[in-house]
Amino acid sequence: MIEIPKWMIETVPDELPDVYQRIVDLIGYRSMLALISNYGGDYMYVPKLDQLQRVMRDDKLMADYIKGTTPDQLAHRYNLSVVQVYEIIKKQNKKAGIIGDQISLLETGT
């Protein structure tokens, strides 16, 4: 990390080059300074939003399932098919290290 001079922190330039202005517009001036002092000159991978959405959805879906929400209800709530819900539950069980990731038909209420 490169130390940011105090005068840069206290001063907000009216006109920045476009490459900096786009960052300022997204995250603000001080955050832009912190970002470029930490990562300036490096390549940085920024994952896509849909990847984050999927991870968060799957975690929330599993928490709802553990609380007793049925796969049919989950499918409706998350706009998925019931088969997709079962696949997510299976994947989440594997992620959690649960052996025997089969879901009993008795658990589903069918």
C-alpha positions, 0 to 999 in steps of 0.5 A, a space after each residue: 500500500 502506498 501512503 496517501 498524502 494528507 493534502 490528497 485526502 483533504 482535497 477533492 479535485 473538481 476535475 479528475 481524468 475520466 479513468 479516476 472519475 468513473 471510480 469516484 462516481 461509483 465508490 466516492 473519492 476517499 474509497 477511490 484513493 484507498 483502492 488505487 493506493 492498495 491495488 494501483 497498477 495491478 490487475 484485479 478480478 471483480 466477480 460478476 453480480 450474478 455469481 454473488 446472487 447465486 451464492 447468496 440465494 443458495 445459502 438463503 434457500 438452504 437456511 429456509 429449507 432447514 427452518 422447514 420451508 418445503 421444496 415446493 414453497 422454495 421453488 415458488 419463492 426463488 422462482 426455480 423449479 423443484 428439481 433445481 431446489 433439490 439440486 441446490 440442497 444437494 450441493 449445499 449438503 455436500 458443501 457442508 460435508 453432510 454424508 448421505 445428501 439424499 432428501 427423503 420424500 417424507 421430508 418434502 411432504 409428498 
